[in-house]
Amino acid sequence: MRYTLGLLVLLAWGLWFGGTIAVFVFGLNLFHTFPQSKEIAGQAASAMFVVFGRYELVLAGIALAASALLVVNYPSARTIFLLAILILAGGMAVMFGLGMAPHMEILREQGKAHTEEFIKMHGKSMILMTAQSVMLLATGALLMNALRAKSRVPNLGAT
């Protein structure tokens, strides 16, 4: 069971972190590929970020659920810390996926992509996504360490 839960956390984390980095790379590449038409690049990037916001919520949910089961079944300080970090990163995913990305898409559709509100929201979303990426990168090392650790809580039911 420990192996299966660990594998599930690792898989969800890997897809989540990899997707975050890929979205950065692909989003930047859109504006380099279509420099003559920033509107086309903006539409494509916006659609990509909205879809990614939903995708990362699913992956964050899977990673959180599996790591919570790890804490319940194999408690240790490392697994608790892993869960806490994933909760923080998941909160960032919720802010982005349910708040920022859809709101920015609405502003873009209304033709307000060059307004101060959009520019501020874009800056905040970039900071949030960068912080989340750094947190997920650090979580990789923590994840390997947590999965390697044995439970340090004594089995009180054993005789």
N, C-alpha and C positions, 0 to 999 in steps of 0.2 A: 504494500500500500504506500509506503514511504517513497519508493522508487517511482510509482505511478504519479503520485501527487507532485513530486519534485520535477518529473518530466513535464507534467502539465504546466506548472509554473514557469519552467524554463522555456517551453515552447511559446506560451502566451507572451512572456517577457521578450523573447527574441523577435517575435513578429511585431510586437508593439514598438520596441526600440528601433528595429530595422525600418519599420514603416515611417517612424518619425524622421529618421535621417533621410530616407528616400523622398519624402514629401518636401523637405528642405531642398534637396538636390534638384528634384524635378521642377519645383516651383521656380527656383532661380533660373533653371535652364529654359523654361518657357519664355522668360523675358529676354534671354540672350538669343533664343532661336527666332523670336518674332519682334525684333527691336523696332521695326517699321509700324507695327500695329500693337501697341500696348493694350488696346481694348480687347483684342482676341486673347492675348496672353493673360490679361486680368480675368476674363470670363473663364478660361480654362483653369487657371490657378484657383480661383474662387470655388468652382465646382469641385475641384480635387480636394480642397481643404474641408469643404462641407462633408463630403463622403468619408474622408479620412477621420473626421471628428466622430462619426458614428462607428467606424471600424475600430478606432482605438478604445471607444467605450466598451465594446464587446470584449476586446482583448484585456482591458483593464479589469473588467468584471470577472473574467476567467482566472486571471492571475491572482486577484484578490481572494476569490472563493477558494482556489486551490491552496494558497498560502495560509488562509484562515484554517482550513482543514489540517494543514501541516502543524499549525500551532496547537490545535485541539488534540490531535493524535500523537504528536511528537514535540511536546513543548521544550523550548530552549530559549535562551536569551537571543540567540542569533535568528531564530525563526520569528520571534516577536518583533525584533528590529526590522527584519525583512518585511513583515506585514505592515509595520508602521510607515516605512518608506514607500511601499506600494500604495498605501492609503493616501499619502501626500501626492504622489504622482497621479493617482486616480482622481483625486480632487482637481488637479490641474487639467486632467483630461475632460472632466465634467464641465469645468469653466470654459474650456475651449470648444468642446463638441456641442454643448447645449446653449452656450451663451455667445461667445465671441464670433465663431465662424458663421452661424446662421444670421446674426445681427449684421455682420459685415457684408454678407451676401445680399441681404435686404437693402442695405445702403447702396451697394453696387448696382443692383437692379433699378433703384430709383435714380440712378445717375449721380449719386453723391460720392463717388469714389475719390474725388479730389477735395472733399470738404475737410475741415479741421477735425470734425468728429471721426470720420473714417481714418484719417491719418493717425490720430491718437490711438484709436482702437487697433489699428494695424501695428503700431509700435508696441502696445501692450501685449498683443498676441505673439509678436516675435520674441519679446522678453519671456513670456510664459512658456512658449514652446522650447526656447533655448534652455531655460531652467529645468523643464521637464526632461529634456534630452540629457542634460548633465546628470540629473538625478537617476534616470534610467541607466546611464552608463555606469555610474557607481553601484547601482543595484546589481549589475552583472557580477561584480566581484563578491558582493555580499551574498548573492544567491548561491554561488559556488561554495562559499564558506558555510552557509546555513545548511545546505544539502549534505555536506560532508559531516557536519556535527551530529553527535549522538545526543539523545535526550539526557538531560541532567536532573530531571525530576524523578525522585524515587517512586517506585510502584508500591503504593501504600496497601494495595490489596493482596500482595504476595506474602506468603508465609514462609 
